[in-house]
């Protein structure tokens, strides 16, 4: 995800503002493909991958992830995939605002299904880190504008965020607060951070 964001930033600086729409379309296209792969994994592809892993004699950890884990597409972990999809969704939001004028509004018809596909791919990752990153990004974007919002819109935004969190929690194969499980994502992430500090 960081590589995708860094590459987009460097490309935008080198090509200038005229290339930004093309860059945005590229990020949306990559996000849509990743989301499609994640959905395929969620609904059957991971079982096929697990069968291939058994035939190749891969390790028990790899086999467990494929049999019981969450979609990760081409990434190492679901959280990385969720981060890439957040980047794609940000580019999609920017393009949606660019094509607001009546002459180019028809392009929104392409962006809407792409956005739905990216959102579906994001939710099947079940990534708590991805959701927190998305919430932080939305707060950074929305907070300066919240003061001018009517109460109804603010209430709808809060309800939408809570509904997204509930849906994500329902899609998780592991109870996040069950710290006795060895595959608890918070325990695993704490172990990653501990290893990084020790290094």
GUVEX-844210 format. One record per residue: x, y, z of N, C-alpha, C in turn; residue in one letter; residue number from 1. Coordinates in nm, 2 decimals. Layout:
N
<rec <X, Y, Z>, <X, Y, Z>, <X, Y, Z>, A, NUM>
...
This chain:
199
<rec <0.08, -0.12, 0.00>, <0.00, 0.00, 0.00>, <0.09, 0.12, 0.00>, X, 1>
<rec <0.19, 0.12, 0.08>, <0.28, 0.24, 0.09>, <0.35, 0.26, -0.05>, X, 2>
<rec <0.39, 0.14, -0.11>, <0.45, 0.15, -0.24>, <0.36, 0.21, -0.35>, X, 3>
<rec <0.23, 0.17, -0.34>, <0.13, 0.23, -0.43>, <0.11, 0.38, -0.41>, X, 4>
<rec <0.10, 0.42, -0.28>, <0.09, 0.56, -0.26>, <0.21, 0.64, -0.30>, X, 5>
<rec <0.33, 0.59, -0.26>, <0.45, 0.66, -0.30>, <0.47, 0.67, -0.45>, X, 6>
<rec <0.44, 0.56, -0.52>, <0.45, 0.56, -0.66>, <0.36, 0.66, -0.73>, X, 7>
<rec <0.24, 0.67, -0.67>, <0.14, 0.77, -0.72>, <0.19, 0.91, -0.70>, X, 8>
<rec <0.24, 0.93, -0.58>, <0.29, 1.07, -0.55>, <0.41, 1.11, -0.64>, X, 9>
<rec <0.50, 1.02, -0.66>, <0.62, 1.05, -0.74>, <0.58, 1.08, -0.88>, X, 10>
<rec <0.48, 0.99, -0.93>, <0.44, 1.01, -1.07>, <0.36, 1.14, -1.09>, X, 11>
<rec <0.28, 1.18, -0.99>, <0.21, 1.30, -1.00>, <0.30, 1.42, -1.00>, X, 12>
<rec <0.40, 1.42, -0.92>, <0.50, 1.53, -0.92>, <0.58, 1.54, -1.05>, X, 13>
<rec <0.61, 1.43, -1.11>, <0.69, 1.43, -1.23>, <0.61, 1.47, -1.35>, X, 14>
<rec <0.49, 1.43, -1.36>, <0.40, 1.45, -1.47>, <0.32, 1.58, -1.47>, X, 15>
<rec <0.30, 1.63, -1.35>, <0.23, 1.76, -1.33>, <0.08, 1.73, -1.32>, X, 16>
<rec <0.00, 1.84, -1.30>, <-0.14, 1.84, -1.27>, <-0.22, 1.78, -1.39>, X, 17>
<rec <-0.18, 1.79, -1.51>, <-0.25, 1.74, -1.62>, <-0.26, 1.59, -1.62>, X, 18>
<rec <-0.17, 1.52, -1.56>, <-0.17, 1.37, -1.55>, <-0.25, 1.32, -1.43>, X, 19>
<rec <-0.30, 1.41, -1.35>, <-0.37, 1.36, -1.23>, <-0.49, 1.28, -1.26>, X, 20>
<rec <-0.58, 1.32, -1.35>, <-0.69, 1.23, -1.38>, <-0.65, 1.09, -1.43>, X, 21>
<rec <-0.55, 1.08, -1.52>, <-0.51, 0.95, -1.56>, <-0.45, 0.87, -1.45>, X, 22>
<rec <-0.38, 0.94, -1.36>, <-0.33, 0.87, -1.24>, <-0.44, 0.82, -1.15>, X, 23>
<rec <-0.54, 0.90, -1.14>, <-0.66, 0.86, -1.06>, <-0.73, 0.74, -1.12>, X, 24>
<rec <-0.75, 0.74, -1.25>, <-0.81, 0.63, -1.32>, <-0.73, 0.50, -1.30>, X, 25>
<rec <-0.60, 0.52, -1.30>, <-0.51, 0.40, -1.29>, <-0.53, 0.34, -1.15>, X, 26>
<rec <-0.53, 0.43, -1.04>, <-0.55, 0.38, -0.91>, <-0.69, 0.31, -0.89>, X, 27>
<rec <-0.79, 0.37, -0.95>, <-0.92, 0.31, -0.94>, <-0.93, 0.17, -1.01>, X, 28>
<rec <-0.86, 0.16, -1.13>, <-0.86, 0.04, -1.20>, <-0.78, -0.07, -1.12>, X, 29>
<rec <-0.67, -0.03, -1.06>, <-0.60, -0.13, -0.98>, <-0.68, -0.17, -0.86>, X, 30>
<rec <-0.75, -0.08, -0.79>, <-0.83, -0.11, -0.68>, <-0.95, -0.20, -0.72>, X, 31>
<rec <-1.01, -0.18, -0.83>, <-1.12, -0.26, -0.88>, <-1.07, -0.40, -0.90>, X, 32>
<rec <-0.95, -0.42, -0.96>, <-0.90, -0.55, -0.99>, <-0.87, -0.63, -0.86>, X, 33>
<rec <-0.81, -0.55, -0.76>, <-0.78, -0.61, -0.63>, <-0.90, -0.65, -0.56>, X, 34>
<rec <-1.00, -0.57, -0.57>, <-1.13, -0.60, -0.50>, <-1.20, -0.72, -0.56>, X, 35>
<rec <-1.19, -0.73, -0.69>, <-1.25, -0.84, -0.76>, <-1.18, -0.97, -0.72>, X, 36>
<rec <-1.05, -0.97, -0.71>, <-0.97, -1.08, -0.67>, <-1.01, -1.12, -0.52>, X, 37>
<rec <-1.02, -1.02, -0.44>, <-1.06, -1.04, -0.30>, <-1.20, -1.11, -0.29>, X, 38>
<rec <-1.29, -1.06, -0.37>, <-1.42, -1.12, -0.37>, <-1.42, -1.27, -0.42>, X, 39>
<rec <-1.34, -1.29, -0.52>, <-1.32, -1.43, -0.57>, <-1.26, -1.52, -0.46>, X, 40>
<rec <-1.17, -1.47, -0.39>, <-1.11, -1.55, -0.28>, <-1.21, -1.57, -0.17>, X, 41>
<rec <-1.29, -1.47, -0.14>, <-1.39, -1.49, -0.04>, <-1.50, -1.60, -0.07>, X, 42>
<rec <-1.53, -1.60, -0.20>, <-1.64, -1.69, -0.25>, <-1.59, -1.81, -0.33>, X, 43>
<rec <-1.47, -1.87, -0.29>, <-1.43, -1.99, -0.35>, <-1.29, -2.01, -0.39>, X, 44>
<rec <-1.23, -1.90, -0.43>, <-1.09, -1.91, -0.48>, <-0.99, -1.96, -0.38>, X, 45>
<rec <-1.01, -1.91, -0.25>, <-0.92, -1.95, -0.15>, <-0.92, -2.10, -0.13>, X, 46>
<rec <-1.04, -2.17, -0.15>, <-1.04, -2.31, -0.13>, <-0.96, -2.38, -0.24>, X, 47>
<rec <-0.96, -2.33, -0.36>, <-0.88, -2.38, -0.47>, <-0.73, -2.36, -0.44>, X, 48>
<rec <-0.70, -2.24, -0.39>, <-0.56, -2.21, -0.35>, <-0.51, -2.30, -0.24>, X, 49>
<rec <-0.60, -2.33, -0.14>, <-0.57, -2.43, -0.03>, <-0.54, -2.57, -0.09>, X, 50>
<rec <-0.62, -2.61, -0.19>, <-0.60, -2.74, -0.25>, <-0.46, -2.74, -0.32>, X, 51>
<rec <-0.43, -2.64, -0.39>, <-0.30, -2.63, -0.45>, <-0.18, -2.63, -0.35>, X, 52>
<rec <-0.20, -2.56, -0.24>, <-0.10, -2.56, -0.13>, <-0.08, -2.69, -0.08>, X, 53>
<rec <-0.18, -2.77, -0.06>, <-0.17, -2.91, -0.01>, <-0.09, -3.00, -0.11>, X, 54>
<rec <-0.12, -2.98, -0.24>, <-0.05, -3.06, -0.34>, <0.10, -3.02, -0.35>, X, 55>
<rec <0.13, -2.89, -0.32>, <0.27, -2.84, -0.33>, <0.35, -2.87, -0.20>, X, 56>
<rec <0.27, -2.91, -0.09>, <0.33, -2.94, 0.03>, <0.38, -2.82, 0.11>, X, 57>
<rec <0.31, -2.71, 0.09>, <0.34, -2.58, 0.16>, <0.32, -2.60, 0.31>, X, 58>
<rec <0.37, -2.50, 0.39>, <0.37, -2.51, 0.53>, <0.23, -2.50, 0.59>, X, 59>
<rec <0.22, -2.55, 0.72>, <0.09, -2.55, 0.78>, <0.03, -2.41, 0.80>, X, 60>
<rec <0.12, -2.31, 0.82>, <0.07, -2.17, 0.84>, <0.01, -2.12, 0.71>, X, 61>
<rec <0.07, -2.15, 0.60>, <0.01, -2.10, 0.47>, <-0.12, -2.17, 0.45>, X, 62>
<rec <-0.13, -2.30, 0.47>, <-0.25, -2.37, 0.45>, <-0.36, -2.32, 0.55>, X, 63>
<rec <-0.33, -2.29, 0.67>, <-0.43, -2.24, 0.77>, <-0.49, -2.11, 0.72>, X, 64>
<rec <-0.40, -2.02, 0.67>, <-0.45, -1.89, 0.62>, <-0.54, -1.91, 0.51>, X, 65>
<rec <-0.51, -2.00, 0.42>, <-0.60, -2.02, 0.30>, <-0.73, -2.09, 0.34>, X, 66>
<rec <-0.73, -2.17, 0.44>, <-0.85, -2.24, 0.48>, <-0.94, -2.16, 0.58>, X, 67>
<rec <-0.88, -2.08, 0.66>, <-0.95, -2.01, 0.77>, <-0.93, -1.86, 0.76>, X, 68>
<rec <-0.85, -1.81, 0.67>, <-0.82, -1.67, 0.68>, <-0.91, -1.58, 0.60>, X, 69>
<rec <-0.87, -1.45, 0.58>, <-0.95, -1.36, 0.51>, <-0.88, -1.32, 0.38>, X, 70>
<rec <-0.95, -1.27, 0.28>, <-0.90, -1.24, 0.15>, <-0.78, -1.14, 0.16>, X, 71>
<rec <-0.68, -1.16, 0.08>, <-0.56, -1.08, 0.08>, <-0.52, -1.04, -0.07>, X, 72>
<rec <-0.58, -1.10, -0.17>, <-0.55, -1.07, -0.31>, <-0.41, -1.10, -0.34>, X, 73>
<rec <-0.33, -0.99, -0.38>, <-0.19, -1.01, -0.42>, <-0.10, -0.96, -0.30>, X, 74>
<rec <-0.16, -0.93, -0.19>, <-0.08, -0.88, -0.08>, <-0.05, -0.99, 0.02>, X, 75>
<rec <0.04, -0.95, 0.12>, <0.08, -1.05, 0.22>, <-0.03, -1.08, 0.32>, X, 76>
<rec <-0.09, -0.97, 0.36>, <-0.20, -0.98, 0.47>, <-0.32, -0.90, 0.42>, X, 77>
<rec <-0.44, -0.93, 0.48>, <-0.56, -0.85, 0.45>, <-0.55, -0.70, 0.48>, X, 78>
<rec <-0.48, -0.67, 0.59>, <-0.47, -0.52, 0.62>, <-0.40, -0.44, 0.51>, X, 79>
<rec <-0.30, -0.50, 0.45>, <-0.23, -0.44, 0.34>, <-0.32, -0.42, 0.22>, X, 80>
<rec <-0.40, -0.52, 0.19>, <-0.50, -0.51, 0.08>, <-0.60, -0.40, 0.11>, X, 81>
<rec <-0.65, -0.39, 0.24>, <-0.74, -0.29, 0.28>, <-0.68, -0.15, 0.26>, X, 82>
<rec <-0.55, -0.14, 0.29>, <-0.49, -0.01, 0.28>, <-0.48, 0.03, 0.13>, X, 83>
<rec <-0.45, -0.06, 0.04>, <-0.45, -0.03, -0.10>, <-0.59, 0.01, -0.15>, X, 84>
<rec <-0.69, -0.06, -0.10>, <-0.83, -0.02, -0.15>, <-0.87, 0.11, -0.09>, X, 85>
<rec <-0.82, 0.15, 0.02>, <-0.85, 0.29, 0.07>, <-0.79, 0.39, -0.02>, X, 86>
<rec <-0.66, 0.37, -0.06>, <-0.60, 0.46, -0.16>, <-0.68, 0.47, -0.29>, X, 87>
<rec <-0.72, 0.35, -0.34>, <-0.81, 0.35, -0.46>, <-0.94, 0.43, -0.44>, X, 88>
<rec <-1.00, 0.41, -0.32>, <-1.12, 0.48, -0.29>, <-1.10, 0.63, -0.28>, X, 89>
<rec <-0.99, 0.67, -0.23>, <-0.95, 0.82, -0.22>, <-0.94, 0.88, -0.37>, X, 90>
<rec <-0.87, 0.80, -0.45>, <-0.86, 0.85, -0.59>, <-1.00, 0.85, -0.66>, X, 91>
<rec <-1.08, 0.76, -0.63>, <-1.22, 0.75, -0.69>, <-1.30, 0.88, -0.64>, X, 92>
<rec <-1.29, 0.91, -0.51>, <-1.36, 1.03, -0.46>, <-1.31, 1.16, -0.53>, X, 93>
<rec <-1.18, 1.16, -0.55>, <-1.13, 1.28, -0.62>, <-1.18, 1.29, -0.76>, X, 94>
<rec <-1.18, 1.18, -0.83>, <-1.23, 1.18, -0.97>, <-1.38, 1.21, -0.97>, X, 95>
<rec <-1.46, 1.17, -0.87>, <-1.60, 1.19, -0.87>, <-1.63, 1.34, -0.86>, X, 96>
<rec <-1.54, 1.41, -0.78>, <-1.56, 1.56, -0.77>, <-1.51, 1.63, -0.90>, X, 97>
<rec <-1.41, 1.58, -0.97>, <-1.36, 1.64, -1.09>, <-1.47, 1.63, -1.20>, X, 98>
<rec <-1.54, 1.52, -1.21>, <-1.64, 1.51, -1.31>, <-1.78, 1.55, -1.26>, X, 99>
<rec <-1.79, 1.66, -1.19>, <-1.91, 1.71, -1.14>, <-1.99, 1.80, -1.24>, X, 100>
<rec <-1.91, 1.85, -1.34>, <-1.98, 1.94, -1.44>, <-2.07, 1.86, -1.53>, X, 101>
<rec <-2.18, 1.92, -1.58>, <-2.27, 1.84, -1.67>, <-2.21, 1.77, -1.79>, X, 102>
<rec <-2.11, 1.84, -1.85>, <-2.05, 1.78, -1.97>, <-1.98, 1.65, -1.95>, X, 103>
<rec <-1.93, 1.62, -1.83>, <-1.85, 1.50, -1.80>, <-1.92, 1.42, -1.69>, X, 104>
<rec <-2.04, 1.45, -1.66>, <-2.10, 1.38, -1.55>, <-2.13, 1.23, -1.58>, X, 105>
<rec <-2.13, 1.20, -1.71>, <-2.16, 1.06, -1.75>, <-2.05, 0.97, -1.70>, X, 106>
<rec <-1.93, 1.02, -1.68>, <-1.82, 0.94, -1.63>, <-1.84, 0.89, -1.49>, X, 107>
<rec <-1.93, 0.95, -1.42>, <-1.97, 0.90, -1.29>, <-2.04, 0.76, -1.30>, X, 108>
<rec <-2.10, 0.74, -1.41>, <-2.16, 0.61, -1.43>, <-2.06, 0.49, -1.43>, X, 109>
<rec <-1.94, 0.53, -1.46>, <-1.83, 0.43, -1.46>, <-1.78, 0.42, -1.31>, X, 110>
<rec <-1.77, 0.53, -1.25>, <-1.71, 0.54, -1.11>, <-1.80, 0.47, -1.01>, X, 111>
<rec <-1.93, 0.48, -1.02>, <-2.02, 0.43, -0.92>, <-2.00, 0.27, -0.91>, X, 112>
<rec <-2.01, 0.20, -1.02>, <-1.99, 0.05, -1.00>, <-1.85, 0.02, -0.95>, X, 113>
<rec <-1.75, 0.09, -1.00>, <-1.61, 0.07, -0.95>, <-1.61, 0.10, -0.80>, X, 114>
<rec <-1.67, 0.20, -0.75>, <-1.67, 0.23, -0.61>, <-1.74, 0.12, -0.53>, X, 115>
<rec <-1.85, 0.07, -0.58>, <-1.92, -0.04, -0.51>, <-1.84, -0.16, -0.50>, X, 116>
<rec <-1.76, -0.19, -0.61>, <-1.67, -0.31, -0.61>, <-1.56, -0.29, -0.51>, X, 117>
<rec <-1.50, -0.17, -0.51>, <-1.39, -0.15, -0.42>, <-1.44, -0.16, -0.27>, X, 118>
<rec <-1.56, -0.10, -0.25>, <-1.62, -0.11, -0.11>, <-1.64, -0.25, -0.07>, X, 119>
<rec <-1.70, -0.33, -0.16>, <-1.72, -0.47, -0.13>, <-1.59, -0.55, -0.10>, X, 120>
<rec <-1.49, -0.52, -0.18>, <-1.36, -0.58, -0.16>, <-1.30, -0.54, -0.03>, X, 121>
<rec <-1.32, -0.41, 0.01>, <-1.27, -0.36, 0.14>, <-1.33, -0.44, 0.25>, X, 122>
<rec <-1.46, -0.45, 0.25>, <-1.53, -0.51, 0.36>, <-1.50, -0.66, 0.38>, X, 123>
<rec <-1.48, -0.73, 0.27>, <-1.45, -0.88, 0.28>, <-1.31, -0.90, 0.34>, X, 124>
<rec <-1.22, -0.80, 0.34>, <-1.10, -0.82, 0.40>, <-1.11, -0.83, 0.56>, X, 125>
<rec <-1.22, -0.77, 0.61>, <-1.24, -0.78, 0.75>, <-1.13, -0.71, 0.83>, X, 126>
<rec <-1.07, -0.61, 0.77>, <-0.95, -0.55, 0.83>, <-0.99, -0.44, 0.93>, X, 127>
<rec <-0.96, -0.46, 1.06>, <-0.98, -0.35, 1.16>, <-0.89, -0.23, 1.13>, X, 128>
<rec <-0.76, -0.26, 1.10>, <-0.67, -0.16, 1.07>, <-0.71, -0.08, 0.95>, X, 129>
<rec <-0.76, -0.15, 0.84>, <-0.81, -0.07, 0.73>, <-0.93, 0.02, 0.76>, X, 130>
<rec <-1.02, -0.03, 0.85>, <-1.13, 0.05, 0.88>, <-1.09, 0.18, 0.96>, X, 131>
<rec <-0.99, 0.16, 1.06>, <-0.94, 0.27, 1.13>, <-0.87, 0.37, 1.04>, X, 132>
<rec <-0.79, 0.32, 0.94>, <-0.73, 0.41, 0.85>, <-0.83, 0.49, 0.77>, X, 133>
<rec <-0.93, 0.42, 0.72>, <-1.04, 0.49, 0.65>, <-1.11, 0.59, 0.73>, X, 134>
<rec <-1.14, 0.56, 0.86>, <-1.20, 0.65, 0.95>, <-1.12, 0.77, 0.97>, X, 135>
<rec <-0.98, 0.75, 0.99>, <-0.89, 0.86, 1.01>, <-0.89, 0.95, 0.89>, X, 136>
<rec <-0.88, 0.89, 0.77>, <-0.88, 0.97, 0.65>, <-1.00, 1.06, 0.63>, X, 137>
<rec <-1.12, 0.99, 0.66>, <-1.25, 1.06, 0.65>, <-1.26, 1.18, 0.75>, X, 138>
<rec <-1.21, 1.15, 0.87>, <-1.21, 1.26, 0.97>, <-1.13, 1.38, 0.93>, X, 139>
<rec <-1.01, 1.35, 0.87>, <-0.92, 1.45, 0.83>, <-0.98, 1.54, 0.72>, X, 140>
<rec <-1.06, 1.47, 0.63>, <-1.13, 1.54, 0.52>, <-1.25, 1.61, 0.56>, X, 141>
<rec <-1.33, 1.55, 0.66>, <-1.46, 1.60, 0.69>, <-1.46, 1.70, 0.80>, X, 142>
<rec <-1.37, 1.69, 0.90>, <-1.37, 1.78, 1.02>, <-1.38, 1.93, 0.98>, X, 143>
<rec <-1.30, 1.98, 0.89>, <-1.31, 2.12, 0.86>, <-1.45, 2.16, 0.80>, X, 144>
<rec <-1.53, 2.06, 0.76>, <-1.66, 2.09, 0.69>, <-1.78, 2.06, 0.79>, X, 145>
<rec <-1.75, 1.99, 0.90>, <-1.86, 1.95, 0.98>, <-1.94, 2.06, 1.04>, X, 146>
<rec <-1.87, 2.17, 1.07>, <-1.93, 2.28, 1.14>, <-2.05, 2.34, 1.06>, X, 147>
<rec <-2.04, 2.33, 0.92>, <-2.14, 2.38, 0.84>, <-2.25, 2.28, 0.81>, X, 148>
<rec <-2.24, 2.15, 0.85>, <-2.33, 2.05, 0.82>, <-2.46, 2.06, 0.91>, X, 149>
<rec <-2.58, 2.04, 0.85>, <-2.70, 2.03, 0.93>, <-2.69, 1.90, 1.02>, X, 150>
<rec <-2.77, 1.90, 1.12>, <-2.77, 1.79, 1.22>, <-2.81, 1.66, 1.15>, X, 151>
<rec <-2.90, 1.67, 1.06>, <-2.94, 1.54, 1.00>, <-2.83, 1.47, 0.92>, X, 152>
<rec <-2.75, 1.55, 0.85>, <-2.64, 1.50, 0.77>, <-2.53, 1.44, 0.87>, X, 153>
<rec <-2.51, 1.51, 0.97>, <-2.41, 1.46, 1.07>, <-2.46, 1.33, 1.13>, X, 154>
<rec <-2.59, 1.32, 1.17>, <-2.64, 1.20, 1.22>, <-2.63, 1.08, 1.13>, X, 155>
<rec <-2.66, 1.11, 1.00>, <-2.65, 1.01, 0.90>, <-2.50, 0.96, 0.88>, X, 156>
<rec <-2.41, 1.05, 0.89>, <-2.27, 1.01, 0.88>, <-2.23, 0.92, 0.99>, X, 157>
<rec <-2.27, 0.96, 1.11>, <-2.23, 0.88, 1.23>, <-2.30, 0.74, 1.22>, X, 158>
<rec <-2.42, 0.73, 1.18>, <-2.49, 0.60, 1.16>, <-2.43, 0.52, 1.06>, X, 159>
<rec <-2.39, 0.58, 0.95>, <-2.32, 0.51, 0.84>, <-2.19, 0.45, 0.89>, X, 160>
<rec <-2.11, 0.53, 0.96>, <-1.98, 0.48, 1.01>, <-2.00, 0.36, 1.11>, X, 161>
<rec <-2.10, 0.37, 1.20>, <-2.13, 0.26, 1.29>, <-2.18, 0.14, 1.22>, X, 162>
<rec <-2.26, 0.16, 1.11>, <-2.31, 0.04, 1.03>, <-2.19, -0.02, 0.96>, X, 163>
<rec <-2.10, 0.06, 0.91>, <-1.98, 0.00, 0.84>, <-1.90, -0.08, 0.94>, X, 164>
<rec <-1.88, -0.03, 1.06>, <-1.81, -0.10, 1.17>, <-1.88, -0.23, 1.21>, X, 165>
<rec <-2.01, -0.23, 1.22>, <-2.09, -0.35, 1.25>, <-2.08, -0.45, 1.14>, X, 166>
<rec <-2.09, -0.41, 1.02>, <-2.08, -0.50, 0.90>, <-1.94, -0.57, 0.90>, X, 167>
<rec <-1.84, -0.49, 0.92>, <-1.70, -0.54, 0.92>, <-1.68, -0.64, 1.03>, X, 168>
<rec <-1.73, -0.61, 1.15>, <-1.72, -0.70, 1.26>, <-1.79, -0.83, 1.23>, X, 169>
<rec <-1.91, -0.83, 1.16>, <-1.99, -0.95, 1.13>, <-1.91, -1.03, 1.03>, X, 170>
<rec <-1.83, -0.97, 0.95>, <-1.76, -1.05, 0.84>, <-1.63, -1.11, 0.90>, X, 171>
<rec <-1.59, -1.08, 1.02>, <-1.46, -1.13, 1.07>, <-1.48, -1.28, 1.11>, X, 172>
<rec <-1.39, -1.37, 1.07>, <-1.40, -1.50, 1.12>, <-1.34, -1.52, 1.26>, X, 173>
<rec <-1.28, -1.42, 1.32>, <-1.22, -1.43, 1.45>, <-1.28, -1.31, 1.54>, X, 174>
<rec <-1.32, -1.35, 1.66>, <-1.37, -1.24, 1.75>, <-1.25, -1.16, 1.79>, X, 175>
<rec <-1.26, -1.03, 1.76>, <-1.15, -0.94, 1.78>, <-1.11, -0.93, 1.93>, X, 176>
<rec <-1.20, -0.94, 2.02>, <-1.17, -0.92, 2.16>, <-1.14, -1.05, 2.23>, X, 177>
<rec <-1.13, -1.16, 2.16>, <-1.10, -1.29, 2.22>, <-0.95, -1.31, 2.21>, X, 178>
<rec <-0.88, -1.26, 2.32>, <-0.73, -1.25, 2.32>, <-0.67, -1.39, 2.35>, X, 179>
<rec <-0.75, -1.49, 2.38>, <-0.70, -1.62, 2.41>, <-0.66, -1.70, 2.28>, X, 180>
<rec <-0.72, -1.65, 2.16>, <-0.69, -1.72, 2.04>, <-0.56, -1.68, 1.98>, X, 181>
<rec <-0.48, -1.78, 1.93>, <-0.35, -1.74, 1.88>, <-0.35, -1.67, 1.75>, X, 182>
<rec <-0.47, -1.67, 1.68>, <-0.48, -1.60, 1.55>, <-0.56, -1.47, 1.57>, X, 183>
<rec <-0.57, -1.42, 1.69>, <-0.64, -1.29, 1.71>, <-0.55, -1.18, 1.64>, X, 184>
<rec <-0.62, -1.10, 1.56>, <-0.54, -1.00, 1.48>, <-0.47, -0.90, 1.57>, X, 185>
<rec <-0.53, -0.86, 1.68>, <-0.47, -0.76, 1.76>, <-0.34, -0.82, 1.83>, X, 186>
<rec <-0.35, -0.95, 1.87>, <-0.24, -1.01, 1.93>, <-0.12, -1.03, 1.83>, X, 187>
<rec <-0.16, -1.07, 1.71>, <-0.06, -1.08, 1.60>, <0.01, -0.95, 1.57>, X, 188>
<rec <-0.07, -0.84, 1.57>, <-0.02, -0.71, 1.53>, <0.07, -0.66, 1.65>, X, 189>
<rec <0.03, -0.69, 1.77>, <0.12, -0.65, 1.88>, <0.25, -0.72, 1.87>, X, 190>
<rec <0.25, -0.85, 1.83>, <0.37, -0.93, 1.81>, <0.46, -0.87, 1.70>, X, 191>
<rec <0.40, -0.82, 1.59>, <0.47, -0.75, 1.49>, <0.54, -0.63, 1.54>, X, 192>
<rec <0.46, -0.55, 1.61>, <0.52, -0.42, 1.67>, <0.64, -0.45, 1.76>, X, 193>
<rec <0.62, -0.56, 1.84>, <0.72, -0.59, 1.94>, <0.85, -0.63, 1.86>, X, 194>
<rec <0.83, -0.71, 1.76>, <0.95, -0.75, 1.68>, <1.02, -0.63, 1.61>, X, 195>
<rec <0.93, -0.54, 1.56>, <0.99, -0.42, 1.50>, <1.07, -0.33, 1.60>, X, 196>
<rec <1.02, -0.32, 1.73>, <1.09, -0.25, 1.83>, <1.22, -0.31, 1.86>, X, 197>
<rec <1.22, -0.45, 1.87>, <1.34, -0.52, 1.91>, <1.45, -0.51, 1.80>, X, 198>
<rec <1.41, -0.50, 1.67>, <1.50, -0.49, 1.56>, <1.56, -0.35, 1.56>, X, 199>
